[in-house]
């Protein structure tokens, strides 16, 4: 009888803890990149020249049935036709508070530290004969898991003010 009471008490005590186990998150299916805007951000004047850097703005949508938290984002910018990284940006995509099922994050903006500089007006830089288009790969990481590629997006030839 004592053993049965002990088992019942331990079960009652441990039951709430069962829901605290880390949930497996498959970022490829559980997280969707939405509301994507790409372009060239006016990074100001550097060394007396105008500077434009490739930029992506996006939102993350939680397509799972549970809350997703602790997601980091990494972007790799490359010039079209090149394999080597041209620039990158890293940020926390979803913090510890998490993103509820079905919800979307606020806009997340990531900019390369490298870009183009020129003496001509910014708008003319985009049509210069030596201008090369770029694309950006977006990667996400949940907690200690491995990085997962969420997509590859062309950087549009447009000036971004934000």
HELIX and SHEET records of a PDB file:
HELIX    1   1 UNK A    2  UNK A   18  1                                  17    
HELIX    2   2 UNK A   27  UNK A   30  1                                   4    
HELIX    3   3 UNK A  122  UNK A  125  1                                   4    
SHEET    1   A 4 UNK A 108  UNK A 118  0                                        
SHEET    2   A 4 UNK A  49  UNK A  62 -1                                        
SHEET    3   A 4 UNK A  31  UNK A  46 -1                                        
SHEET    4   A 4 UNK A 159  UNK A 160  1                                        
SHEET    1   B 4 UNK A  87  UNK A  94  0                                        
SHEET    2   B 4 UNK A  71  UNK A  79 -1                                        
SHEET    3   B 4 UNK A 134  UNK A 142 -1                                        
SHEET    4   B 4 UNK A 148  UNK A 155 -1                                        
END                                                                             
